[in-house]
Amino acid sequence: MLKAVQSKPYLFWAIIGAAVYIPFLSSTHLFDWDEVNFAESAREMIVTGDFLSVQINFQPFWEKPPLFLWLQALSFMAFDSFSGQSDISMEFAARFPNAIIGILTLWTLYAIGKKQWSANFGNLWAFSYLVAITPHVYASSGIIDPLFNLLIFLGVYFFSEFFQDDSRFRNVIFAGIAIGLALLTKGPAALLLWALTLLVVGILYRSRVTGRLFTGAIVAGLLSVLFFVAWYGLIAYKFGWQIIEDFFTYQVRLMTTGDAGHGQPFYYHFVVLLIGCFPVSIWAGARLFRPKKEEHDFSNWMKVLFWVVLILFSIVKTKIVHYSSMCWIPLTYFSAVVLQEWQCGEFRFNWKYVTGIGFVGLILATVLTAVPLIGQNVGIIAPYIKDVFVQGNLQAPVYWAGWEFLIGVAFALAVIYFLFTKRLHTLFAATLIAIMAYMAIVVPKIEGYTQATVIDFYIAKVGQKVYIEPVGFKSYAQLLYFQKPAGSPAGDVLLEAKKLDRPAYFIMKADAEDKFKYHPNLIFQKEENGFLFYKHR
């Protein structure tokens, strides 16, 4: 294997990335909201033939730009996902772009690590990214952020190259293009993170800042904005300028309020990165909190990028796991720095690091063990849960073989083995295997409790001349899994209508308000696993 890494590193990382990211892409339905939301917008592009606009429920959707959705639409078309005759599932097609982006990220980290340090460092960086938990999970998802993160990182990297040698003005162009594509992926946060990183580096190295560097930053920034303005200008021309105002109002709301119930404490992302990027977060995080004087300029760029992202998203009110995901790349960079020092005998895993790995690792092992045990004993636990919707969810007929908890037990044993032997390779392998086993075996069962009931209902109705709408809760699943056709009446219109041209079904949660449960136009059909099913009179 070592010879393969040395002789054909890109082929090696492509094979390893594909083996890790691709196998379980279709193990679960897409999760409501985000995964379903993006996949549905891509589907509506195909249905309407309008690839310029982003829509949801065939209405303009101004929260996200289109780049990642274009990739999903291409994947859907390549795999013929909605024909009913494809052997490739819709879930696989929706998540496939991120698996490819994951492989491209491994290639990028290897290539830049090799250029900045050595081939060995590039391999350590790519490997650190591969074994960290949340980067792995998101590379097997249908979420925008892996592409967004890669593009921002490239924008920072190319400008750092220009900072080192301002005669290479092409790096300014590359940086502008990368940030412009990031803007087309998720919006203004890309330019903000990039600009703040440049600003902080400029302050730290103010003696080296020249007029040419300042000009380069302006040119790259303006070039990136062109991408954003060009697309939003076309959208505004098509739908009116109100959509621009709505977009920026939404961005401000995310920054200043705990949107969608995601208001978390200041330290939220610190904990997310510590646990989510285990095991590399322990030694890499220690380097970032107790820095060693860096001789390498690129290390300082990575340090600044990490802290800019972490502090910014700790300050903003809306906090979701993937908001700090840009930290994954600099965090795994410092993991590679420490691992390289360890190989050279310049670093040792003293009792502090070993204790940190043991503490976090055993917490993770406890969670991995407890979830299957809870699933196997829902009858004992359900009476202590007050939420009637969750109580109903736990009644879902999910089959547990009874041995699933052993994934967590085996992981705990691997952590304990590391505590006594300090064999990192065993810890890395155990983490990777545990993640993949959990995604293949346990996560589908969790999904069986949370959303499989309604999604199976939607799938059973595909192609039938009926209407389906959720009532009293927000969901996109009915749009994608029922493959709702364009031109269908809105849910509130259907609910209040006295006469309809086809049957209409309404889904509520068990804790829905009485005004919905006892609506005069609805007839109760059944209750199943926390969901209430009604039919229009």
C-alpha positions, 0 to 999 in steps of 0.5 A: 500500500505504501508503494501505491501511495508513493507511486500513484497518490491520486489514484490511491486517494481516488480509490480510498475516497470512493471506498469510504464515501460511496458505498452507503449513499442510498442506505437511507432516504434523504433527510428533511429538511436540507437534503430533501430541500436541495434535491427537490430544487434540483428535481424542479429544475429538471421538471420545468427545464428552468436551470437558471432559477432555484425553486421549491414547490415551483415557487422562487426560492431565494435562500440558496444559489444554484451551483450545487443544485446544478450538480445534483440535477446533472447527477439525477439526469445521468442516473435517470433518477425519476424515470422509474426504470433506473437501478440507481436510487434517487438518494444515491444520485442526490448524494453522489456529487458530494462523494466526488467532491470528497475525493476532490478534497482529498486530492486537493489537500494532498497536492497543496500539502505536497507543495507546501511541505512534502508528499508525506505531509500531503498524505497525512493531511488527506488521511486526517480529513478522511478519518475525521467523523463529520467530514466523512458524514457530510461527504456521504450526504446531499448537503451544500457545505463540502463544496462551499468549504472546498471553494473557500479554501481554494480562494484562501490558498490561491491568495496566500500564494499571491501573498508569497509571490505577488508577481504571479497575478494569475493566483488573484484570478484563481482566488476570485474565481474560487470565491465567485463559485463559492458565492454561487454555492451558498451566498455572501458568507463566502466573500465575508470569510475570505475577506476577513481572513485576508484582513487578519493576515494583513494586520499580522503581516502589515509590514509586508502588505504592498499596494500590489497586494491590496490591488490584488485583493480588490481585483479578486473580490470584484471578480468574485462578486461578478459571479454573484451579481450576474446570476442574481441580476438575471433572477431579479430581472425575471422575478423582480427586485423584491427577491434580492431584498428577501435574500439579504433579509434572510442572511441578516436574520441568520446572523442576528436571530436563532433562526428555525430553533437553532439558537445555541450557546457561544461554545456550541461550535467548539464542542461540535468540532471537538467531538465531530472531528475526533480523533484528530481534533484532540491534537490539532485543537491543542496546537490551535489553542496552545500555538507553537511559533510557526515558521511556515507562512501557510500555517499562519494562513490556516490558523487565521482561517480557522479562528475567523470561521470559529469566532464568527459563527460562534457570535452569530445567533443561528448555530447549526453543525455545518456552519463551522464546517469550514474549520475542518480543513485547517483543523486537519491541516494542523493534525498533519503538522502534529502527525509529521512531528510525531513521525520525526520524534518531535512530538509525543502523546503525553498524558494530556493528549491520551486523556483527551482522546480517552475522554472524548472517545469513550463519550462517543463510544457510549453514545454509539452503544446507547442508541441501539440499546434505546432502540431495542428497549423503546417500550421501557423508555416511551412512558417517560417521554412526554412528547406525544409525537416522539412517543408515536415515532418510537412505535414504528416497527423497526427491526433490531438484530440485537447486536448493533450496540457492539459497534459502540462496544468495539469502538470503546475497546479500540479507544482503551487499547490506544490508551495503553499502546498509543497505536494511532493506526488502530484508533484511525481504523476503528474510527473509520470502521465505526462511522461506516458501520453506523451509517450502514446499519444504525442510521437507517433504523433511526430514520425508520423512527423519524420519517420513514412512515410518511416517506413510504406513504408519499412513495406509494402515491407516486403517479396517482392523481391525488394531492398530498400536503403536510399540515401544521409542520414544515416539510419538503419530503412530500414534494420530492418523494411524491414527485409533486407536479407543477401547478398543484394548488397550495396546501391552504387552498386545498384545505379550505376548498369545498370541492376538489378534482381529485382525492387530497390527503393531509398529514399532521403530527400527533401534537398538531393543533386542534384547529387542524385535527378537527377541521370540518373539511377533513376525515380522519383516516389513521394514526401511524407512528406519530403521524395522523393521516386525513382525507378531504371530504 
